[in-house]
Amino acid sequence: MSFGCVCYSAQLQLPDSMSTPAKRARAEATMRKMGLATAMNTRIGEWHVKGISGGQRRHVSICVELLTKLSLLFHDKPTSGLDSVATYHVIHRIARLPAARG
């Protein structure tokens, strides 16, 4: 599950002083900001198991990085391998993040 992946990352990255429900809430809020509300209960998938799309997979990887509310985030080719529609959605979501506005 993509939500499980982001929650697991939240447990590892966020401070121990933060409660588990607060970490889950941060993971859910981050996924919603990245437009992944409909894919929260969908598995990520593997080569032999269909899962979320490549664009959604890229969104999940960005969510994992955004959990700690970074002030600066570098991405090397965040749209590499994506089609034009998926590229648009990834860049659109990144541009709408508060930190991206300066």
N, C-alpha and C positions, 0 to 999 in steps of 0.2 A: 504494500500500500504506500502510495506516495506520502500520505500524511504521516504514516509510521516512520518513514525515512527522515522526514523533517523533524518529527518529535524526538527521535533518537538523537539526531544531531543537536537539538536544543538541550537535551539532557547532558550531552558531553561538553558543549560549548558555553552554556550559560552558567553563571556562578552558583555555587552550592547554596548560597544564602537565598536564592530564589526558589519558591515552592514548585513542586511538580505541576500543580494545576496552572500556575502562572506561566511556566515554561510551555505547557500545552497550548495555553491561550495565545502566547506569543507566536508559536509555530502556526496555529490556525490563522491568526491575523496576517502573518507574513504571506501565507499561501493565498489568502483572499486578495491581498494587495497585488499579488502577481497573477491574478486571474485564474487560480487553480481550484476554485470552490467546487466545480463539477468533477474534478479529478481526484478529490481527496481520498475517496475510497476505492480507487482503481490502482491495481498493482503497477509497478514501474515496468516490469516485464524483462525478458531475456531473449536470447536468440531463438529459443524454441517456444516461448510463451508470449503471446501478444499482450501488450500493456498500453501505457500512455504513448502519445505521439512524440516524435523527436523534439518538437517545439516545447511541449509540456515537460519533457525530460530536462530540457535546458532551463525552463522556468524553475523546476525543482532544485537544480544545482545552484541557481541564483538565490533561491529562498534560503538554502542552507548557509550561504555566505551572509545574507542579510539579517539573520537571527540576532546577531550581536549589535545591530544598529550602528554599523560602521560609518564613519564620516567620509571615508574614501574607499572606493572599490575599483580595482583594476580587473578588466576582463580581456583575455587574449582571444580574439575572434569568437565572440559570444554567439554568432550566427553561422559559424562554419558548419557546412553540411545540411543546412536547413533550406527548405524551399522559400519562395518569396513571401508567401502568406505567413508561415511560421516566423520568418525573419521580422516581418512587420510587427507581429504580436509581441515578440521578445523585446524589440527596440522600443515599441510603444510603452510597454510596462516599465522598462528601465527608465525611460524619459519622464514618466509620471511619478517616479519616486522623489520624495522631498529632497534628498541629498543631491539628486541630479539637477535640480533647479538652481543650485548655487546658494 
